[in-house]
Amino acid sequence: MAPWSIDELHGPDGEDWRVPVSELESRITELSNNLAEAGIEAALIQSPVDLYYYAGGRQNGALLIPAVDSAASTEQGGDGATFFVRRSVERAKFEAGADDSCLEIQKFPSLRIFAETLTNMGIDGGIGLQLGEIPADFGQKFKSALAPIGEGKDCTAIVHHQRETKSDWELEMMREGAKVQRQMFEAVKQSVTLGATELDLVAAAEEVSRRHGFGGTVQMRRFPLQCDRAVIASGRAGGVPSFFDSAIGGTGPHPMAGMGSGFTKLEENQPILVDLVHVHRGYVVDATRMFSIGGLSERWLERLSDMVEVSDSVVASLGRGDDCSKAWQIGSELAESMGYGEHLMGMQPDQSKFLGHSVGLQLDESPVVARGFDRPLVDNGVMAIEPKLVFDDGSIGVEDTWVKTKQGMKRVTLDDSYDLIIDC
């Protein structure tokens, strides 16, 4: 049998699903400039998510990106950004653009001579490490190996801040993801029947997502780095808390997977909260809609209408450039004035203290609509706004993913033509 070929690495119908080289080049250039401003000689990117962001793939290795004023940069006559790969070098070359790549790609040298290798490239100062992303023992190993060059700094925040602003290409990936996500909601709608379980609905949504290229993992930044792609909670299951810092916990199928959907069966006249994430070529979109069998009481409908009003207030605040902490204050105070202080984003003592979270390559990016985030959402920043209420007999709310533009907030996910509540 012939060895594998790069011709086997493609999207549906042979499409090229690699990150465009122009994207990689602009991202590396921006980080190189940001490092120089921060006084950091170079960054060593090792988080798989950020390897995809800067190198186009998450092969096992470490990507060195010199500051623009470093002797190792191309601007100063050096080799520039270099991806040291353990495996697979051939895939790393292809994913970075092959002959058009803006990266140097080499086999990872022995860690014993790694500092010497970087010195020979022109690095003569401490290397920035992603200490806020990589495991502590892994980080310590590289700090020790690179100590002969100089004391390194944590460059996590520099990378996170850069990723807050999405490019036009990234926004297009999210819009494509939103199209698939809508089909996921339609699949759920077709599966809502008396006696079906929450997991039956999840299976219908996930079949659509998988068929359209979902890779199997929702990337998260915050430990323990776990999240279900589809959280569907019906009736009293919507009032069950979990380990996960969100409004909706859910029973989960068993204690090791103790969040999200479980074996609760659908009943008439109960709220069915459907929170679906789809990831298209790495990029997250997040939305929630309500379903029911036989309709909901006026009280439940009033609660949903109130959460739409809270969502609108948060969206308007972010759209006019308020700090995210101000948007939290506006939204949470409005909910409290409506009488929901004990039920907003959970019930005491398990309430979450946010109304929105940024999304991108990870579900829980920054900034967040919460106390302490005293800065606005940047233009081309993307955020999921999700005010929800939790009671003993169920939960209800709304969520959409929005992008900040110079004209205000624009919805990325389900538009106004899609009902907030679907009676099946």
C-alpha positions as CSV (number, residue, x, y, z in Angstrom):
1,M,0.0,0.0,0.0
2,A,1.3,3.5,-0.9
3,P,2.2,5.8,2.0
4,W,-0.2,8.5,3.1
5,S,-0.5,11.7,1.0
6,I,-1.3,15.3,1.8
7,D,-4.1,14.9,-0.9
8,E,-6.0,13.0,1.9
9,L,-6.1,16.2,4.0
10,H,-9.2,18.0,2.9
11,G,-12.6,19.2,3.8
12,P,-15.9,18.1,2.3
13,D,-15.9,17.4,-1.4
14,G,-12.2,18.1,-1.6
15,E,-12.4,21.6,-0.2
16,D,-9.2,23.2,1.2
17,W,-10.1,23.8,4.8
18,R,-6.7,25.2,5.9
19,V,-6.3,28.6,7.4
20,P,-5.3,31.1,4.7
21,V,-1.6,31.9,4.7
22,S,-2.5,35.6,4.7
23,E,-4.3,35.1,8.0
24,L,-1.3,33.4,9.6
25,E,1.1,36.0,8.3
26,S,-1.0,38.9,9.7
27,R,-1.4,37.2,13.1
28,I,2.3,36.5,13.4
29,T,3.2,40.1,12.4
30,E,0.8,41.5,15.0
31,L,2.2,39.3,17.8
32,S,5.7,40.2,16.8
33,N,4.9,43.9,17.1
34,N,3.1,43.3,20.4
35,L,6.0,41.4,21.9
36,A,8.4,44.3,21.0
37,E,6.0,46.8,22.8
38,A,6.0,44.5,25.9
39,G,9.8,44.2,25.9
40,I,9.7,40.4,25.3
41,E,12.4,38.9,23.0
42,A,10.2,36.2,21.6
43,A,7.2,34.0,22.4
44,L,7.1,30.2,22.5
45,I,3.6,29.2,21.5
46,Q,2.7,25.7,22.8
47,S,-1.0,25.7,23.5
48,P,-2.7,23.6,20.8
49,V,-5.4,26.2,20.2
50,D,-2.8,28.9,19.6
51,L,-0.7,26.7,17.4
52,Y,-3.7,26.4,15.2
53,Y,-4.2,30.2,15.4
54,Y,-0.6,31.1,14.4
55,A,0.7,28.0,12.5
56,G,-2.5,26.6,11.0
57,G,-2.5,23.3,12.8
58,R,-2.0,21.7,16.2
59,Q,0.9,19.4,15.5
60,N,3.0,18.5,18.6
61,G,5.6,21.1,18.9
62,A,6.5,24.7,19.8
63,L,6.3,27.8,17.6
64,L,8.9,30.5,18.2
65,I,7.7,34.0,17.2
66,P,10.5,36.6,17.6
67,A,9.7,40.2,18.5
68,V,10.0,42.5,15.5
69,D,13.1,44.1,17.0
70,S,14.8,40.8,17.8
71,A,17.8,39.7,15.8
72,A,15.9,36.4,15.1
73,S,13.1,38.3,13.2
74,T,13.0,38.4,9.4
75,E,13.0,42.2,9.8
76,Q,16.4,42.0,11.3
77,G,17.7,39.4,8.9
78,G,16.9,36.3,11.0
79,D,14.8,33.2,10.2
80,G,11.6,34.6,11.7
81,A,8.8,32.5,13.1
82,T,9.9,28.9,13.4
83,F,7.8,25.9,14.2
84,F,9.8,23.2,16.0
85,V,7.7,20.0,15.5
86,R,7.9,16.6,17.1
87,R,5.2,15.1,15.0
88,S,4.1,15.3,12.3
89,V,6.5,17.6,10.4
90,E,4.9,16.8,7.1
91,R,1.5,17.7,8.3
92,A,2.8,20.9,9.9
93,K,4.3,22.0,6.6
94,F,1.1,21.3,4.7
95,E,-1.2,23.0,7.3
96,A,1.0,26.1,7.4
97,G,0.6,26.6,3.7
98,A,3.2,24.2,2.2
99,D,5.4,26.2,-0.3
100,D,3.5,29.4,0.5
101,S,4.1,29.1,4.2
102,C,5.3,32.2,6.1
103,L,6.9,29.8,8.7
104,E,10.2,28.0,9.0
105,I,9.4,24.4,10.0
106,Q,12.0,22.2,11.6
107,K,12.2,18.9,13.5
108,F,12.2,19.7,17.3
109,P,15.8,19.4,18.6
110,S,16.8,17.7,21.8
111,L,15.6,19.8,24.7
112,R,19.1,19.8,26.1
113,I,20.3,21.9,23.2
114,F,17.1,23.9,22.6
115,A,18.5,27.1,24.3
116,E,21.6,26.8,22.2
117,T,19.5,26.4,19.0
118,L,17.5,29.6,19.8
119,T,20.7,31.5,20.6
120,N,22.2,30.5,17.3
121,M,19.0,31.9,15.6
122,G,19.7,35.3,17.3
123,I,17.6,35.1,20.5
124,D,19.5,36.8,23.3
125,G,16.8,37.4,25.9
126,G,14.1,35.7,28.0
127,I,11.5,33.8,26.1
128,G,7.8,34.4,26.7
129,L,5.9,31.3,27.7
130,Q,2.1,30.6,27.8
131,L,2.2,30.0,31.5
132,G,-1.5,30.7,31.8
133,E,-2.3,27.9,29.3
134,I,0.2,25.1,29.6
135,P,0.4,22.7,32.6
136,A,2.7,23.9,35.4
137,D,5.2,21.0,35.2
138,F,5.4,21.4,31.4
139,G,6.1,25.1,31.8
140,Q,8.7,24.6,34.5
141,K,10.5,22.1,32.2
142,F,10.8,24.7,29.5
143,K,11.7,27.5,31.9
144,S,14.6,25.4,33.1
145,A,15.7,24.5,29.6
146,L,15.6,28.1,28.5
147,A,17.2,29.6,31.6
148,P,20.6,30.0,29.9
149,I,19.0,32.6,27.6
150,G,17.4,34.6,30.4
151,E,14.4,34.8,32.6
152,G,11.2,34.3,30.7
153,K,7.9,36.1,31.1
154,D,4.3,35.0,30.8
155,C,2.9,36.0,27.4
156,T,-0.6,34.5,27.9
157,A,-2.4,37.8,28.2
158,I,-0.7,39.2,25.1
159,V,-2.0,36.3,23.0
160,H,-5.5,36.4,24.6
161,H,-5.8,40.1,23.9
162,Q,-4.8,39.7,20.3
163,R,-7.4,37.0,19.7
164,E,-10.2,39.2,21.0
165,T,-10.4,41.0,17.7
166,K,-11.7,38.7,15.0
167,S,-10.7,39.1,11.3
168,D,-13.2,39.1,8.5
169,W,-12.2,35.5,7.7
170,E,-12.8,34.4,11.3
171,L,-16.2,36.1,11.3
172,E,-17.1,34.3,8.1
173,M,-16.2,31.0,9.8
174,M,-18.6,31.8,12.5
175,R,-21.4,32.8,10.1
176,E,-20.9,29.4,8.3
177,G,-21.1,27.7,11.7
178,A,-24.3,29.6,12.5
179,K,-25.9,28.1,9.3
180,V,-25.1,24.6,10.6
181,Q,-26.3,25.4,14.0
182,R,-29.7,26.4,12.7
183,Q,-30.0,23.0,11.1
184,M,-29.1,21.5,14.5
185,F,-32.1,23.4,16.1
186,E,-34.3,22.1,13.2
187,A,-33.2,18.5,14.0
188,V,-34.1,19.0,17.6
189,K,-37.5,20.3,16.6
190,Q,-38.1,17.1,14.6
191,S,-37.1,15.0,17.6
192,V,-39.2,16.6,20.3
193,T,-41.9,14.0,21.2
194,L,-43.5,12.9,24.4
195,G,-41.3,10.3,26.2
196,A,-38.1,11.1,24.3
197,T,-35.1,11.8,26.5
198,E,-32.9,14.8,26.5
199,L,-30.1,12.6,25.1
200,D,-32.3,11.7,22.2
201,L,-32.5,15.3,21.2
202,V,-28.8,15.8,21.7
203,A,-28.1,12.9,19.4
204,A,-30.2,14.5,16.7
205,A,-28.3,17.8,17.0
206,E,-24.9,16.2,17.1
207,E,-25.5,14.1,14.0
208,V,-26.0,17.3,12.1
209,S,-22.9,18.9,13.7
210,R,-20.7,15.9,13.0
211,R,-21.9,15.5,9.4
212,H,-20.8,19.1,8.8
213,G,-17.3,18.7,10.1
214,F,-17.4,19.2,13.9
215,G,-14.1,17.9,15.2
216,G,-15.3,16.4,18.4
217,T,-14.1,19.0,21.0
218,V,-15.3,22.3,22.3
219,Q,-12.1,24.1,23.3
220,M,-12.1,25.9,26.7
221,R,-9.7,28.1,28.4
222,R,-10.7,27.6,32.0
223,F,-9.8,24.5,34.0
224,P,-11.3,21.8,34.0
225,L,-11.6,22.4,30.3
226,Q,-14.8,20.5,29.8
227,C,-18.1,21.4,28.2
228,D,-20.9,19.6,26.3
229,R,-21.7,20.8,22.9
230,A,-25.4,20.4,23.4
231,V,-27.0,21.1,26.8
232,I,-30.7,20.3,26.7
233,A,-32.5,20.4,30.0
234,S,-36.2,19.7,30.3
235,G,-38.6,20.4,33.2
236,R,-37.1,19.9,36.6
237,A,-33.7,18.9,35.2
238,G,-33.3,22.5,34.2
239,G,-33.0,23.4,37.9
240,V,-30.2,20.9,38.7
241,P,-26.8,22.6,39.3
242,S,-23.5,21.1,38.1
243,F,-19.8,21.7,38.4
244,F,-19.9,23.9,35.3
245,D,-19.9,27.7,35.8
246,S,-23.0,28.5,33.9
247,A,-26.7,29.1,34.5
248,I,-27.8,25.6,33.4
249,G,-26.3,22.6,34.9
250,G,-28.5,19.6,34.1
251,T,-28.3,16.0,35.3
252,G,-25.8,14.6,32.8
253,P,-25.9,10.9,32.0
254,H,-23.7,9.8,35.0
255,P,-21.5,11.4,37.7
256,M,-18.4,11.5,35.5
257,A,-20.3,13.5,33.0
258,G,-22.3,15.4,35.6
259,M,-23.6,18.2,33.5
260,G,-25.8,18.7,30.5
261,S,-28.4,16.3,29.2
262,G,-29.4,13.0,30.7
263,F,-32.2,10.5,30.7
264,T,-35.0,12.8,31.8
265,K,-38.0,12.3,29.5
266,L,-39.9,15.1,27.8
267,E,-43.4,15.9,29.2
268,E,-46.1,18.2,28.2
269,N,-46.2,21.9,29.1
270,Q,-42.7,22.0,30.5
271,P,-39.9,24.3,29.4
272,I,-37.2,22.5,27.3
273,L,-34.1,24.6,27.2
274,V,-31.9,23.8,24.2
275,D,-28.4,25.4,24.3
276,L,-26.4,24.3,21.2
277,V,-22.7,25.0,20.3
278,H,-21.3,24.3,16.8
279,V,-17.6,24.6,16.0
280,H,-16.8,25.3,12.3
281,R,-13.2,24.9,11.4
282,G,-12.3,25.7,15.0
283,Y,-14.7,28.7,15.6
284,V,-17.5,28.6,18.1
285,V,-21.0,29.8,17.8
286,D,-23.4,29.5,20.8
287,A,-27.2,30.0,20.9
288,T,-30.2,28.9,23.0
289,R,-33.9,28.6,22.2
290,M,-36.8,27.2,24.1
291,F,-39.0,24.3,23.1
292,S,-42.2,22.8,24.6
293,I,-44.8,20.2,24.0
294,G,-48.3,21.6,24.2
295,G,-47.3,25.2,25.1
296,L,-46.1,26.9,28.3
297,S,-48.0,28.8,30.9
298,E,-48.3,32.5,30.8
299,R,-45.8,32.8,33.7
300,W,-43.1,31.0,31.8
301,L,-43.8,33.1,28.7
302,E,-43.5,36.2,30.8
303,R,-40.2,35.1,32.1
304,L,-38.9,34.5,28.6
305,S,-40.1,37.9,27.5
306,D,-38.3,39.5,30.5
307,M,-35.0,37.7,29.6
308,V,-35.3,39.0,26.0
309,E,-35.6,42.5,27.5
310,V,-32.5,41.9,29.7
311,S,-30.6,40.6,26.6
312,D,-31.6,43.7,24.6
313,S,-30.3,45.9,27.4
314,V,-26.9,44.2,27.5
315,V,-26.6,44.2,23.7
316,A,-27.4,47.9,23.6
317,S,-24.9,48.7,26.3
318,L,-22.1,46.8,24.6
319,G,-23.1,48.3,21.3
320,R,-22.6,51.9,22.5
321,G,-19.2,51.1,23.9
322,D,-19.9,50.6,27.6
323,D,-17.4,48.6,29.7
324,C,-18.5,44.9,30.0
325,S,-18.8,45.5,33.8
326,K,-21.3,48.3,33.1
327,A,-23.3,46.0,30.8
328,W,-23.4,43.5,33.6
329,Q,-24.7,46.1,36.0
330,I,-27.4,47.3,33.6
331,G,-28.6,43.7,32.8
332,S,-28.4,42.3,36.4
333,E,-30.1,45.4,37.9
334,L,-32.9,45.2,35.4
335,A,-33.4,41.5,36.2
336,E,-33.5,42.3,39.9
337,S,-36.0,45.0,39.4
338,M,-38.2,42.4,37.7
339,G,-38.0,40.2,40.8
340,Y,-35.4,37.7,39.5
341,G,-32.5,38.4,41.8
342,E,-32.6,34.9,43.3
343,H,-33.0,33.1,40.0
344,L,-30.8,35.0,37.4
345,M,-28.1,32.6,36.0
346,G,-29.0,29.9,38.6
347,M,-30.3,29.7,42.1
348,Q,-28.4,30.4,45.3
349,P,-25.9,29.1,46.3
350,D,-25.1,28.1,42.7
351,Q,-25.6,31.3,40.7
352,S,-23.2,32.3,38.0
353,K,-22.2,35.9,37.9
354,F,-22.1,36.8,34.2
355,L,-24.5,37.5,31.4
356,G,-22.2,37.0,28.4
357,H,-18.9,35.4,27.4
358,S,-16.7,36.1,24.4
359,V,-16.2,33.2,21.9
360,G,-13.8,32.4,19.2
361,L,-11.5,29.4,19.1
362,Q,-12.6,28.8,22.7
363,L,-16.0,28.9,24.3
364,D,-14.9,31.0,27.3
365,E,-12.8,33.8,25.9
366,S,-12.4,37.3,27.3
367,P,-13.8,39.8,28.0
368,V,-16.9,38.6,29.9
369,V,-20.1,40.6,30.9
370,A,-19.4,40.5,34.6
371,R,-17.9,42.5,37.4
372,G,-14.2,43.3,37.0
373,F,-14.2,43.5,33.2
374,D,-13.8,47.3,33.1
375,R,-13.2,47.5,29.4
376,P,-15.5,47.5,26.4
377,L,-15.9,44.8,23.8
378,V,-13.6,45.7,20.9
379,D,-14.8,46.2,17.4
380,N,-14.9,42.8,15.8
381,G,-15.1,41.2,19.2
382,V,-17.6,38.4,19.4
383,M,-19.8,37.6,22.4
384,A,-22.6,35.2,23.4
385,I,-25.2,37.0,25.4
386,E,-27.2,34.6,27.5
387,P,-29.5,35.8,30.3
388,K,-31.3,32.8,31.8
389,L,-33.6,32.1,34.8
390,V,-33.5,28.9,36.9
391,F,-36.3,27.6,39.1
392,D,-37.0,24.3,40.9
393,D,-39.3,23.3,38.1
394,G,-37.2,24.3,35.1
395,S,-35.2,27.0,33.4
396,I,-35.8,29.5,30.6
397,G,-33.8,32.1,28.7
398,V,-32.3,33.2,25.4
399,E,-28.8,33.3,23.9
400,D,-27.3,34.5,20.7
401,T,-23.8,35.2,19.5
402,W,-23.1,38.8,18.5
403,V,-20.3,40.7,16.8
404,K,-19.4,44.3,17.8
405,T,-19.2,46.7,14.8
406,K,-18.7,50.4,14.5
407,Q,-22.5,50.6,14.0
408,G,-23.3,48.6,17.1
409,M,-23.9,44.9,17.8
410,K,-25.0,42.5,15.0
411,R,-26.3,39.0,15.5
412,V,-24.3,36.2,14.1
413,T,-26.6,33.3,15.1
414,L,-30.3,32.8,14.7
415,D,-32.0,35.9,13.2
416,D,-35.4,37.4,14.0
417,S,-37.2,34.9,11.7
418,Y,-36.4,32.1,14.2
419,D,-38.9,31.9,17.1
420,L,-37.7,32.3,20.6
421,I,-39.9,29.4,21.7
422,I,-41.0,26.5,19.5
423,D,-44.1,24.6,20.4
424,C,-43.9,21.1,19.0
